[in-house]
Structures are given as C-alpha cells and as structure tokens.
C-alpha cells in the first residue's frame, strides 16, 4: 500500500474511533501498558515523550510518575485523539502534560530534548516504523530510554482475523504489516538499527475479555484500526463481517462471552 494512503486510513480511522477507544480497549490493554511503564521506570523530574498517545492513557500515568517537576508531551496522528487527551488533561487538572497532532515518522521536536520516549502499541500502524524509531532516537538525550510495545505473533492473537475479514470487503489492506514487529526479536532488531541498544524484552501473554458478541465486534470494528473501513460498510456488509468475526472467535467462547488470547512484546532500549 502507498505510504500516503496508509497514513490517511490510520489518521481518519482513529479520528472515528476516538470516542470508542477507551470504553472498548482501556481494560483489555492494561497488561502491555503496565509492562511498558514498569520497564520505563520513570523518575520525578524526567521529560517524557509519548508517541501515538491516543487519548492519553499512558501520558497521564507518566505525568503522575514524573511529578510536578517533570514534563510529558503526547503526540498522535489523529486530531480527535489529541483533542480527547487535551480535554481529559483539563478535566483532571494535569498541567504537566501537553498534546499535539504529529506524525511519528517526522517529529517536530528538538533533538536530545527528552529523557524517555514511550510508544504503546503505535508502531504497527506506521508505513515506516523504522523511520519513527530513528526519530525517537533523535529526540532522546544520550543515555535516554525508549520503551515500545507492539502486538506479538499473529498466531497468538485471536483477534487477527478481523483484518482478513475487512480486507475481503475493501480494495486495499487496512494494516498490511500489523504483526511484523511482533515476530521473534524483530522489535529489538529494529531498535538496534535505529541506534537504540536493547536492554530488556518481555513477551506477554494476555486475554481480551468480552461480555458478549456485540462487545467483541464493537471493539474490533468500531474502536480500532479498521474504523474507517467499517464506517463505509453498508448494513449487510457489517452483518456479514460481524458474523465471520464471531465465527473466528468461536474457539474462545466462554459462556455468553469470549476470552480471546493475545500477545504483546515490550522492549526497553537505550540511546547510544
């Protein structure tokens, strides 16, 4: 897929998903967020950049960790995600966190200006994640820390069929390289190629728990990366896509709901 088209799909898709992201994914993605923050070991007074910040879930946790003497900047390609994060910051009176719409592959930020860069489940959506990692390295001070999380092996992520189901209904793939960095040591290797020395890696097994089929479909189609395609589906196409998706989840049915396996990879690396 042409990079410009992929960027547009992700930007406007996440704009549409902004209102549903936290209700459908906040609890489901607690395990990789917690591991990312643990490996980051944030200290009071540190300057933190949260790339692909979404509605600010990681940003606000980082702000608590660095305290009043620290600073957190959250950036995201989706303008509506950034607006939601800014609104939440005002509501929570978190004045040490600021947010801006920005492309992770070309950060409009000074070099060597952050102690820590965080990226929780954002690299999978980029046309060139290696370029984004080079940018993250550029804005880190020497000895600064990067902690990034991605989804793991495709075979260990039960929700993976959602991409094939959507791709069958549209002209181009929605997330053509979604699981690439989750294979083996791919994320650590990409970090090393960007000038970031890997120091730790964790592979985390988790589950995505849904009370019923409606909740599972809403998370997959409305609150995530295929939201733009979903918004353009006719009712009959939506019904067909949901039916196929629930058929794919059938092995993980638990009573009226589902317990879907998921895997994540989290890498901590240091700027050389």
C-alpha positions as semicolon CSV with decimal commas, in nm:
position;residue;x (nm);y (nm);z (nm)
1;X;0,000;0,000;0,000
2;X;0,122;0,352;-0,078
3;X;0,250;0,514;0,242
4;X;0,039;0,826;0,196
5;X;-0,279;0,618;0,165
6;X;-0,192;0,412;0,472
7;X;-0,134;0,731;0,671
8;X;-0,470;0,868;0,564
9;X;-0,651;0,545;0,654
10;X;-0,498;0,546;1,001
11;X;-0,546;0,917;1,067
12;X;-0,913;0,929;0,977
13;X;-0,983;0,582;1,111
14;X;-0,854;0,674;1,456
15;X;-1,046;1,003;1,436
16;X;-1,362;0,793;1,403
17;X;-1,252;0,552;1,678
18;X;-1,159;0,821;1,930
19;X;-1,487;0,813;2,121
20;X;-1,496;0,434;2,147
21;X;-1,130;0,357;2,209
22;X;-1,119;0,389;2,587
23;X;-1,452;0,208;2,657
24;X;-1,353;-0,084;2,433
25;X;-0,977;-0,110;2,487
26;X;-0,862;0,053;2,813
27;X;-0,909;-0,257;3,030
28;X;-0,808;-0,500;2,755
29;X;-0,467;-0,338;2,705
30;X;-0,374;-0,291;3,071
31;X;-0,110;-0,568;3,063
32;X;0,116;-0,414;2,794
33;X;0,067;-0,063;2,936
34;X;0,168;-0,177;3,284
35;X;0,474;-0,362;3,149
36;X;0,577;-0,061;2,942
37;X;0,557;0,174;3,241
38;X;0,738;-0,071;3,464
39;X;1,028;-0,102;3,219
40;X;1,035;0,276;3,173
41;X;1,099;0,323;3,549
42;X;1,009;0,691;3,525
43;X;1,161;0,922;3,785
44;X;1,047;1,260;3,920
45;X;1,159;1,549;3,702
46;X;1,207;1,350;3,380
47;X;1,097;1,475;3,038
48;X;0,881;1,214;2,863
49;X;0,750;1,188;2,507
50;X;0,451;0,958;2,449
51;X;0,432;0,872;2,078
52;X;0,094;0,755;1,943
53;X;-0,055;0,873;2,271
54;X;-0,420;0,827;2,172
55;X;-0,647;0,964;2,443
56;X;-0,359;0,989;2,690
57;X;-0,385;0,670;2,896
58;X;-0,006;0,627;2,913
59;X;0,060;1,001;2,916
60;X;-0,138;1,058;3,235
61;X;0,029;0,766;3,410
62;X;0,366;0,908;3,306
63;X;0,269;1,252;3,435
64;X;0,191;1,105;3,776
65;X;0,529;0,931;3,782
66;X;0,741;1,234;3,687
67;X;0,552;1,468;3,919
68;X;0,524;1,844;3,915
69;X;0,888;1,893;3,821
70;X;0,858;1,667;3,515
71;X;0,704;1,716;3,174
72;X;0,508;1,488;2,941
73;X;0,435;1,555;2,575
74;X;0,188;1,329;2,396
75;X;0,169;1,320;2,016
76;X;-0,066;1,135;1,784
77;X;-0,157;1,140;1,415
78;X;-0,529;1,160;1,498
79;X;-0,654;1,509;1,571
80;X;-0,959;1,379;1,756
81;X;-0,746;1,157;1,977
82;X;-0,534;1,461;2,064
83;X;-0,844;1,669;2,135
84;X;-0,974;1,397;2,367
85;X;-0,640;1,383;2,551
86;X;-0,636;1,763;2,592
87;X;-0,991;1,760;2,723
88;X;-0,907;1,487;2,975
89;X;-0,598;1,678;3,087
90;X;-0,810;1,982;3,166
91;X;-1,073;1,772;3,344
92;X;-0,807;1,601;3,555
93;X;-0,608;1,924;3,604
94;X;-0,291;1,761;3,473
95;X;-0,095;2,073;3,382
96;X;0,240;1,899;3,326
97;X;0,113;1,711;3,019
98;X;0,061;1,870;2,676
99;X;-0,059;1,717;2,350
100;X;-0,014;1,782;1,978
101;X;-0,105;1,621;1,648
102;X;0,216;1,494;1,493
103;X;0,349;1,225;1,259
104;X;0,573;0,983;1,450
105;X;0,787;0,943;1,139
106;X;0,874;1,316;1,139
107;X;0,862;1,458;1,491
108;X;0,854;1,837;1,502
109;X;1,056;1,839;1,824
110;X;1,413;1,939;1,914
111;X;1,688;1,678;1,916
112;X;1,804;1,540;2,252
113;X;1,510;1,702;2,433
114;X;1,364;1,403;2,622
115;X;1,486;1,160;2,888
116;X;1,234;0,891;2,793
117;X;1,025;0,807;2,486
118;X;0,725;0,575;2,520
119;X;0,529;0,416;2,237
120;X;0,246;0,188;2,344
121;X;0,102;-0,012;2,052
122;X;0,157;0,253;1,787
123;X;0,437;0,128;1,564
124;X;0,218;-0,136;1,391
125;X;0,013;0,132;1,214
126;X;0,302;0,323;1,054
127;X;0,413;0,281;0,692
128;X;0,776;0,312;0,810
129;X;0,817;0,219;1,178
130;X;1,196;0,220;1,139
131;X;1,182;0,589;1,045
132;X;0,974;0,652;1,357
133;X;1,230;0,472;1,573
134;X;1,508;0,686;1,425
135;X;1,307;0,996;1,511
136;X;1,254;0,870;1,865
137;X;1,628;0,815;1,894
138;X;1,693;1,168;1,765
139;X;1,478;1,336;2,030
140;X;1,630;1,130;2,314
141;X;1,926;1,264;2,507
142;X;2,237;1,042;2,514
143;X;2,165;0,760;2,758
144;X;1,791;0,825;2,737
145;X;1,543;0,537;2,734
146;X;1,292;0,414;2,479
147;X;1,020;0,168;2,577
148;X;0,794;0,041;2,298
149;X;0,516;-0,217;2,294
150;X;0,366;-0,395;1,992
151;X;0,124;-0,681;1,941
152;X;0,302;-1,019;1,934
153;X;0,291;-1,316;1,700
154;X;-0,013;-1,326;1,472
155;X;-0,085;-1,690;1,563
156;X;-0,108;-1,593;1,931
157;X;-0,354;-1,306;1,878
158;X;-0,703;-1,445;1,839
159;X;-0,849;-1,119;1,706
160;X;-0,620;-1,129;1,398
161;X;-0,892;-1,250;1,154
162;X;-1,054;-0,904;1,175
163;X;-0,801;-0,777;0,921
164;X;-0,870;-1,052;0,667
165;X;-1,244;-1,006;0,711
166;X;-1,224;-0,631;0,646
167;X;-0,968;-0,669;0,366
168;X;-1,212;-0,900;0,185
169;X;-1,461;-0,612;0,170
170;X;-1,229;-0,326;0,066
171;X;-0,991;-0,253;-0,219
172;X;-0,668;-0,242;-0,018
173;X;-0,528;-0,388;0,303
174;X;-0,601;-0,192;0,618
175;X;-0,290;-0,282;0,823
176;X;-0,063;-0,478;0,589
177;X;0,232;-0,515;0,831
178;X;0,047;-0,516;1,164
179;X;0,225;-0,819;1,317
180;X;0,571;-0,774;1,160
181;X;0,745;-0,627;1,467
182;X;0,589;-0,888;1,698
183;X;0,780;-1,177;1,540
184;X;1,080;-1,312;1,731
185;X;1,326;-1,032;1,813
186;X;1,206;-0,806;1,529
187;X;1,128;-0,508;1,754
188;X;1,464;-0,529;1,934
189;X;1,645;-0,558;1,599
190;X;1,460;-0,253;1,465
191;X;1,556;-0,057;1,776
192;X;1,921;-0,154;1,735
193;X;1,915;-0,045;1,369
194;X;1,788;0,295;1,482
195;X;2,077;0,344;1,725
196;X;1,893;0,223;2,034
197;X;2,066;-0,053;2,230
198;X;1,808;-0,309;2,353
199;X;1,836;-0,374;2,729
200;X;1,524;-0,579;2,802
201;X;1,245;-0,760;2,621
202;X;0,923;-0,911;2,753
203;X;0,674;-1,128;2,567
204;X;0,340;-1,106;2,748
205;X;0,051;-1,350;2,710
206;X;-0,289;-1,198;2,790
207;X;-0,658;-1,227;2,705
208;X;-0,916;-0,992;2,560
209;X;-1,234;-1,045;2,761
210;X;-1,573;-0,960;2,609
211;X;-1,909;-0,997;2,778
212;X;-2,083;-1,089;2,452
213;X;-2,051;-1,084;2,075
214;X;-2,165;-0,723;2,045
215;X;-1,882;-0,609;2,272
216;X;-1,628;-0,813;2,077
217;X;-1,743;-0,674;1,743
218;X;-1,761;-0,317;1,870
219;X;-1,400;-0,332;1,990
220;X;-1,276;-0,491;1,668
221;X;-1,463;-0,281;1,415
222;X;-1,561;0,049;1,580
223;X;-1,291;0,125;1,839
224;X;-0,978;0,022;1,649
225;X;-0,773;0,044;1,331
226;X;-1,041;-0,070;1,085
227;X;-1,289;0,201;1,192
228;X;-1,263;0,395;0,865
229;X;-1,349;0,092;0,651
230;X;-1,628;-0,003;0,893
231;X;-1,781;0,345;0,869
232;X;-1,828;0,294;0,495
233;X;-1,980;-0,055;0,511
234;X;-2,346;-0,099;0,423
235;X;-2,561;-0,268;0,690
236;X;-2,549;-0,602;0,507
237;X;-2,169;-0,589;0,489
238;X;-2,148;-0,506;0,860
239;X;-2,371;-0,801;0,945
240;X;-2,158;-1,033;0,734
241;X;-1,831;-0,905;0,879
242;X;-1,955;-0,949;1,238
243;X;-2,081;-1,297;1,164
244;X;-1,746;-1,402;1,018
245;X;-1,558;-1,245;1,307
246;X;-1,762;-1,423;1,573
247;X;-1,718;-1,749;1,385
248;X;-1,340;-1,691;1,402
249;X;-1,366;-1,626;1,778
250;X;-1,573;-1,938;1,843
251;X;-1,282;-2,141;1,989
252;X;-1,260;-1,889;2,272
253;X;-1,626;-1,863;2,364
254;X;-1,681;-1,854;2,739
255;X;-2,048;-1,869;2,832
256;X;-2,218;-1,574;2,662
257;X;-1,883;-1,402;2,607
258;X;-1,533;-1,461;2,479
259;X;-1,182;-1,487;2,627
260;X;-0,960;-1,422;2,326
261;X;-0,585;-1,491;2,350
262;X;-0,348;-1,202;2,286
263;X;0,026;-1,150;2,296
264;X;0,241;-0,840;2,327
265;X;0,611;-0,763;2,300
266;X;0,766;-0,483;2,505
267;X;1,125;-0,370;2,450
268;X;1,332;-0,128;2,654
269;X;1,632;0,026;2,476
270;X;1,891;0,295;2,548
271;X;2,011;0,576;2,325
272;X;2,377;0,510;2,250
